[in-house]
Amino acid sequence: MTAHEPAFLRTTRDSYDAIAVGYADLTRDELAAKPLERALLTAFAETAAAGGSGLPVAEVGCGTGRVTAYLHRLGLGLDVFGIDLSPGMLAVARREHPELRFDEGSMLGLGLPDASLGGLLAWYSTIHVPDDELPGVFAEFRRVLAPGGHVQLGFQVGEEPLRLTEALGHEVSLVFHRRQPERMAGLLRDAGLEVRSVVWRERETQGPYPERAPQGFILARRPPTG
């Protein structure tokens, strides 16, 4: 951890480093059981492709790369790459998807040029960002998006965070922040992004991937002239 790095970045990184292999095994086929999520991801990719900018699309908080790979497999011609905080997760992503690019980085400062992305996906990655850091994160998303570029969020809905000290047989220190869709939409608007779609669904209690909370999804864009 550097002198200026928030503590939550270190604990999140260390935790996902510890569980990377087990997490990949657990979630590898998860999208196959979630048709709504597949539809939303496909709609995001098609929207990014229709923008015609030719700029790359980044999944920020890509983990083991399974969703980045899903976007790539859609065959829409998108230049898709992943960014993640955890070297352990990135090692798995590079091993399982060697045809794709995966970079280490933090959404607090993506290290990308202004207006360099045609789309940005944050699929259950802002859930580990504390409330007071979210405005800066969304401002960073807007900065790296080209005018007209879209951002798609996936997150857990609720009021109280979930804290885990053990996962997949390892000690961890993870906080899962649950948030209301209207609040997330308001923060995106405050960052200068236009909210295009808000989707909410109840938690899934049956099947191979039972959930503890409802799920929320928001599509927003940087204004085409801003």
Secondary structure as UniProt FT lines:
FT   TURN            3..4
FT   HELIX           7..27
FT   TURN            28..29
FT   HELIX           30..33
FT   HELIX           35..50
FT   STRAND          57..60
FT   TURN            63..64
FT   HELIX           66..73
FT   STRAND          80..84
FT   HELIX           87..96
FT   TURN            98..99
FT   STRAND          101..104
FT   TURN            107..108
FT   TURN            114..115
FT   STRAND          117..123
FT   HELIX           126..128
FT   HELIX           131..133
FT   HELIX           134..144
FT   STRAND          145..156
FT   STRAND          162..167
FT   TURN            168..169
FT   STRAND          170..176
FT   HELIX           181..190
FT   TURN            191..192
FT   STRAND          194..201
FT   STRAND          215..221
FT   TURN            224..225
//
